[in-house]
Amino acid sequence: MNLGFLASHGGSNMQAIIDATKSGALSARPALLISNNRNSQATARAQSEGMPFTVLNSVTHPDPAELDRAMLASLEEHGVDLIILAGYMKMIGPEVLAAYEDRILNIHPSLLPKFGGHGMFGQHVHRAVLEAGEKTTGVTIHLVNNEYDQGRIIAQTEVPVLPDDTVESLAARVLKCEHEFFVETLARIVASGLHVS
Ligand code: GRF
């Protein structure tokens, strides 16, 4: 099974998944990275892994419909079966959504539907969790549709919030959990023959 990644920044989740394909923990092939950000760590990681990558964004394609079509063409050209959003900060266009219905996964660093939606990304999520006085947070993997963080939830796992947590300490604990949980969940999906349930 060919994996296509969409990532905007660090790409540490993408790296964890690539590492799992190399160790044999995950039977899949990292086939492509599409990034909107040419100077991201994600593109540097793709380059050093020898994985094909392409930069597609509103500069390369000012017309959103053309950007959507270019993404779909690139995904199809590389035979991508499953799209993985790993810190991708843009919406997915309607053509890609239709062609990959139920085959686009996102990871979010909270227990959705809590602390999700537009503007809820990165440290904003963890700050909101701490400000709300939550004792538990977590990680959600969900299908992607045309609304931020609204697609059907595939898997969730909890992460404790500790009394002396800062945004940084909580973010680090959740990110470490994301890496393990994404690989585990993908392994389950691959084993089921791409049956996402
Ligand atoms: C992760 O916290 C993920 O849940 C969120 O964006 C972050 C991406 O981190 N969607 P990385 O780019 O994989 O390091």
Boltz pocket constraint, residues with backbone or C-beta under 6 A from the ligand:
constraints:
  - pocket:
      binder: B
      contacts: [[A, 7], [A, 9], [A, 10], [A, 11], [A, 12], [A, 13], [A, 14], [A, 85], [A, 86], [A, 87], [A, 88], [A, 107], [A, 108], [A, 109], [A, 122], [A, 175], [A, 178]]
      max_distance: 6.0
